[in-house]
Amino acid sequence: MADAYLELLDAAIQHVERLKARGVRYVPVSAQLLEELGRGLPVRAVRQAETVLAQPVHRAAANSFAETPTPRLPQSSTQAGLSPAPTQPSPAISAGTLSPETKAAAFAELRARALACVKCSHLAASRKNVVFGVGNPSAELMFVGEAPGADEDIQGEPFVGKAGQLLTKIIETMGLARDSVYIANILKCRPDMPVGSVGNRKPRPEEMQTCIPFLHEQIDLIKPKVLVALGATAVEGLLGHTVGITKLRGNWRTYRGIPLMPTYHPAYLLRNQALSEKHRVWEDMLQVMEKLNMPISQRQKNFFLKSAG
């Protein structure tokens, strides 16, 4: 039995265990897939799979995912209380051992659950689309925002409005393409607004806590080398900090074992046109490029150099 086959089988068993823990009781499987899995399957693997699938799903386990909010991360006393206690990755499938096909299937299953989610009934009632995420599922760099806005809600894709266009320019200035990174939000639904009102409201902490397990699974599947948190609300949702983005930006943190760079939200740069603020964001992106061992040209190093003075 090839090692790759055993790794794939173990990953599938882990995936089923995670689904069971979340209250999923039935998983559609085609007859063809069952036949293919049965060919040459070792007795040990068959018995392990039978044990997992035969165990009853307890109602307490099913309710825990739907009703228990993600706990707030405790703040550490180091660095004046700005560094959170490191978070441990969830016991998810090891994305590095999955084939592209298997990872795509896992992403499709996760996306289907997110699209069907109605945990926040007020958001489910007002949304036009669930904004799951977009980009390369094997990206080394992942950007995380707070929540979709009106444009994103209409198109079903994160960062497509004016702020999204600016983020795309930043990504391209780094020498990357938008579809080579991954972009997602903590909240997958647009925060509901009163009828007739315009603009976007800040997502509430309980809304982010309810939705963030989807983001955790995205991170665990993608396994990016660097995360970028866009704006104060995203940082608050991820790290639990409310001390202000001006104090946090430009300083590395760690989230789920991955280096995290907090920086300003592109929408802030649209409101504040000062070149000094754009320069600060670019400094943050240069740090990200260095962390990823990306080549940095002299032209990239000198962006906004004159405005810094």
N, C-alpha and C positions, 0 to 999 in steps of 0.2 A: 504494500500500500504506500503510495507516494506521500512524502511529507506534506506537500502542498494540499493534497486532498484531505489529510487529517486536520490541517490547520483550518481549511475551509469548513470542515464539519464541526470542529470545535467552535468556530466563530458563529456558525448557524445555531448551535445549541445555546451559546451565550445569548444570542439575539432573542431566541424563543423564551429563555428564562427572564430576560428583561421585559418582554411583552407580557408574560404571565404576571410578573410583579406589579405591572401597571393596570392589571384588571382585564387584559385582552384574553378572551376565552376561546376564540376561534380564529384560525389562520388559514386562509384559502390556499390550498396546494393542489396543483394539477396532477392528474394521474401519470403524465409523462415524467414529471419531476420525481415523483415517488419511485417510478420504475428505474430512473437513472441513479437515484441515490441508493437503491437496493442492490445495484450491481457490484458485486465484490466487496460489499460493506462488511467490515470486521465485526465479529460478535460483540466485542467490547463497546464499539460505537453504537450498535443497534440497541444494546441494553441501556446505554447511557441516554440515548434519545428517548427510548420508551419510558424511562424513569422520569425524565423531565416532562414529557407530554402527558403522562398518566396522572401526575399529581394534581389534585383539585385546586381550583383557584378560590382562595378564601375571600369573603366579602371585605374583610378588613384590609387586605392587600389591595383590592380593587379600589377602595375608597381612599386609601392613603395618598395616591398620586393626584386624585382630583380635589381633595379637600385640604391637604397639608401644604401650606405655603413654604416656599424655599426659605430657609432661615437666613436672617441677615448675618453678614460676615462680621465677626468681632474685630474691633479696631485694635491694632497693636500699639504698645507704648513706645515703640521705636520711632525714630524720626518725627518726634512731636506728634505722635498719634496718626501719622499719615500713611503708614504701611500696614495693610491688613494681614492677619494671619494667613499663611499660604493655604490655598484650597487644594484639595486632593481630587484628581480626576475621578469621575464616576466609573463604576465597573462596566464600562461599555466595551463593545467590540474593538479590538486593536486594529485601527484603520490601516496601519502599515502592513498587516498580514492579509488584507483583503484584495482580491482581484478587482480591476476596474468595474467589471460586471456586477460583482457582489456589492461593492460600495454604491454603485448606481441604484441597485435594488433597495439597499438600506436607506438611501436618501429618498427614494420614491415612497417608501413606506412611511418615513418620518414626515415627508411633505403631505402625504394623504391624511395623517393624523392631525397635522397642524391646520389643514384646510377644513377639517370637520370639527375643529375644536369650538365648543360653546361654553367653556368654563366661565368666561366673563360674558354673561348673557347680554349686558347692556352694549358691549362692544360688538358682539356677534349680530345684534339686531340692527346696528347702525352702519356696519361696514359694507363696502361694496366688494372688496376683495381681501383675502388674507395675503399679506405680503411676506412670503416665506424667506426669500433670500435669492441671491443671484451670483453667478460666477463659477470659478473653477473648484470643483469638490476636492481637488488635491492641491489647492493654493498654499503657498508658503506664507502669504500675507492675508490677514482677514481684518476688515474694518467693521466695527460695531457701533451703530447709532442707537437712538432711544426708541423711536416709534415712527411709523409711516405718517406722512402728511396727506393733504388732499390729493395732490398729484399722484402720489404713490398708491393711495387707496383706489384711485380710478384705474391705474395701469397695472397694479398688482406686482410692482417691482420697486425695491428700495432705492432711494436717492436718484429720482428721475426729474425732479423739479430744478429750480435755479441752484439750490444748494447741492443737488446731485451733479449738476453740470460742472460746478466748481470742483467738487470732489474728483470727478473724472479728469479734469485738467491737472489736478495735483498728482493723480496716479500716472498720467501720461508724462508729466514733467519728471517723475521719478524714473522714467524709461520703461514703464510697464503699460500693459493694456488693461482696460477695465475688466475684460473677461478672463484675465490671467489671475486676478485676485478674487476674494469672496467678500461680498457685502451683505450684511444682515442687520436687523434691529433686535433689541431686547423684546419689544412688544411687536407682535405680528399683525395686530389690528390697529387701525387709526383710533386714537382716543376720541370718544364721541363728543360732539359739540351741540349746544342748544340750537334748536331750529331757527334758521335765519342768521346765525352768527357766522363770522368768517375767521380765518386763521386756524391755528392748531393749539391745543392745550398740552401741558406737560403731563405725561403719564403718571398715575399715582403709584406709590411704592407697592401697594398690594397687587396692582395690575401687573407690574413688572415681575414680582415674585411668583405670580401664578403662571406667567408665560415663559419665564427664563429657562425651565427645563428643556424646551425646544432648542434654545440657543446652545445649551450645554451639549445636547446631542449633536448639533451641527459642528461644534468645536471638536468633540471627540471623534467624529467621523473624518473631518477635514484634517485634523492634526496640523494646524498652521505652525510655523516657526515663530511668528510674531503676530500679536493682536494690537490693533489701534482702536482706542475708545474715543469716539467723536463727541465731545461736549460734556458739560457738567452732569447732565442727567444720566447719560450712559455710564459715566464713571460712578455716579451714585448707585445706579442699579447693579453694577458689577462689583464694586468694592465697598459700598456702603458709606462712602465719604461724602460729606456735605460741606467741606471746608472751603470749597471754591476751586474752579478749574485753573485759575491763575497761579495758584500755589502748587497744583498737581502736575500741570502740563510740563513736558520736557523731562520728567523724572520717571525712570523705569519702575514698574511694578511687576508683580507676577500674578497670573490668574489661571487656575487649573493647570499649574506647572508650566505655563507659557509666558514669555516676556510680554508685558503689556505697556504700551506707550499712550498715556492720556494726552490729548491735544484739543484745540478748539474745534467746535462744530463749524462746518463750512457756512452755515447760516449766520453765524456770528461775524464771519469775515465779510458777508454781504451787508450786514448792518453797520459794521465798523470798517471803513475803507482805509484806515491808517496802514501804510506800508509796513510799519513796525510790527503790527499784529500778524500780517502775512509772513513777515520775516521769521517770527517766532514759530509759526506752523511749519515753515520750510526747515527750520533748524530741527524740529522734531522729526520730520520726514528724513532728513539726512542721518539722524541717529538710527532710524528704522533701516535705512539702506545699509548702514554700516553693520548693524546686527545681522542682516541677511547676507552679508559679504557680497553686496552688489557693487559693481564698479561705479565710482562717482567721478564724473568729469569735472574739469576746472570750471566749466561754465555752470554746472550745477552747484558747485561750491560757492560760486560768486553771486548766485541769485540774491537779489535784495541787499547786496553788500553795502551799496551806497546809502540805502535807506536806513541801515542799522545805525548809522551815526546820527 
